[in-house]
Amino acid sequence: VQLVESGGGLVHPGGSLRLSCAASGFSFSNYAMKWYRQAPGKEREWVAGIGDGARAGDVAGMYADSVKGRFTVSRDNAKNTLYLQMNSLKPEDTAVYYCNTYIYKNYWGQGIQVTVSS
């Protein structure tokens, strides 16, 4: 299992970024996927998740209250890629963002830095 995040960077408050997570080594379309983040000095926290799409409603994303209405999680099973569209970014969104899946154990990407600062 390999998960590789991309798309991070520095953005001004109110700006947008789209993170991508390229997945390989497993049947991507069969598994739910999640985004987490970890800010300096804080524990890693769940941000958003999306089902595998096998059941109606599974592709609807689920979100932490802190990002609801600003972030959108999606997936392209044909490209084995998970996305996180982040709009109206705030300084408190600054963190390392990780994609995650659980297949008998947790698998994590290497993380990608997102910095929101003026």
C-alpha positions as CSV (number, residue, x, y, z in Angstrom):
1,V,0.0,0.0,0.0
2,Q,1.4,3.4,-1.0
3,L,-0.3,6.8,-0.5
4,V,1.4,9.9,-1.8
5,E,0.0,13.4,-1.1
6,S,0.6,16.4,-3.3
7,G,-0.8,19.9,-3.8
8,G,0.2,21.6,-0.5
9,G,1.9,24.9,-0.1
10,L,1.6,28.5,1.2
11,V,-1.7,30.3,0.7
12,H,-3.2,33.5,2.0
13,P,-6.2,33.5,4.4
14,G,-9.4,33.1,2.3
15,G,-7.5,31.3,-0.4
16,S,-7.9,27.7,-1.8
17,L,-5.8,24.6,-2.3
18,R,-6.6,21.2,-3.7
19,L,-4.7,18.3,-2.2
20,S,-4.4,15.0,-4.0
21,C,-3.5,11.5,-2.7
22,A,-2.3,9.0,-5.3
23,A,-3.0,5.5,-4.1
24,S,-1.4,2.2,-5.2
25,G,-0.9,-1.3,-4.1
26,F,-4.5,-2.1,-3.2
27,S,-7.9,-2.0,-4.8
28,F,-8.6,1.7,-4.2
29,S,-12.2,1.6,-5.2
30,N,-13.0,-1.0,-2.5
31,Y,-12.0,1.1,0.4
32,A,-13.0,4.1,2.3
33,M,-10.5,6.9,2.4
34,K,-9.8,9.7,4.9
35,W,-7.9,12.9,5.4
36,Y,-6.2,13.8,8.7
37,R,-4.1,16.7,9.7
38,Q,-1.6,17.5,12.4
39,A,-0.7,21.1,13.5
40,P,2.5,21.9,15.4
41,G,2.2,20.8,19.0
42,K,-1.2,19.2,18.5
43,E,-2.4,15.6,18.0
44,R,-3.4,14.3,14.6
45,E,-7.1,14.9,13.9
46,W,-9.6,13.6,11.4
47,V,-10.6,16.1,8.8
48,A,-12.8,14.3,6.2
49,G,-13.7,10.9,4.9
50,I,-15.4,9.3,1.9
51,G,-16.8,5.8,1.4
52,D,-15.9,3.4,-1.3
53,G,-19.1,4.1,-3.2
54,A,-20.4,0.6,-3.1
55,R,-23.6,1.7,-1.4
56,A,-25.7,4.7,-2.2
57,G,-24.6,7.7,-0.1
58,D,-21.1,6.3,0.5
59,V,-19.6,8.9,-1.8
60,A,-21.1,11.7,0.2
61,G,-18.3,13.1,2.3
62,M,-18.2,13.4,6.0
63,Y,-16.4,16.3,7.7
64,A,-15.1,17.5,11.0
65,D,-17.1,20.5,12.2
66,S,-14.1,22.8,11.9
67,V,-14.0,22.3,8.1
68,K,-17.6,21.7,7.2
69,G,-18.9,23.9,4.4
70,R,-15.3,24.9,3.4
71,F,-13.7,21.6,2.5
72,T,-14.9,19.0,0.0
73,V,-13.6,15.4,-0.2
74,S,-13.9,13.4,-3.5
75,R,-12.4,10.5,-5.2
76,D,-11.7,9.3,-8.8
77,N,-11.6,5.5,-8.7
78,A,-10.5,5.4,-12.3
79,K,-7.3,7.4,-11.3
80,N,-6.9,5.8,-7.9
81,T,-6.8,9.3,-6.5
82,L,-8.4,11.0,-3.4
83,Y,-8.8,14.7,-3.3
84,L,-9.5,17.4,-0.7
85,Q,-10.7,20.8,-2.1
86,M,-10.0,23.4,0.6
87,N,-11.7,26.8,0.3
88,S,-11.9,29.8,2.6
89,L,-8.7,28.7,4.3
90,K,-7.9,30.0,7.7
91,P,-4.6,30.3,9.6
92,E,-5.8,27.5,11.9
93,D,-5.9,25.2,8.9
94,T,-2.1,25.3,8.9
95,A,-1.0,21.7,9.4
96,V,0.6,18.7,7.7
97,Y,-2.2,16.8,5.9
98,Y,-2.2,13.0,5.6
99,C,-4.4,10.7,3.6
100,N,-5.3,7.4,5.2
101,T,-6.9,4.1,4.6
102,Y,-7.6,1.1,6.9
103,I,-6.9,-2.3,5.5
104,Y,-6.5,-4.5,8.6
105,K,-4.3,-1.7,9.9
106,N,-3.9,2.0,9.2
107,Y,-1.8,3.2,6.2
108,W,-0.6,6.7,6.0
109,G,0.9,8.9,3.3
110,Q,4.1,10.9,4.0
111,G,2.1,14.1,4.6
112,I,2.0,17.4,2.8
113,Q,2.5,20.8,4.4
114,V,-0.3,23.4,4.1
115,T,0.5,26.8,5.5
116,V,-2.2,29.6,5.6
117,S,-0.6,32.9,6.4
118,S,-0.6,36.5,5.2
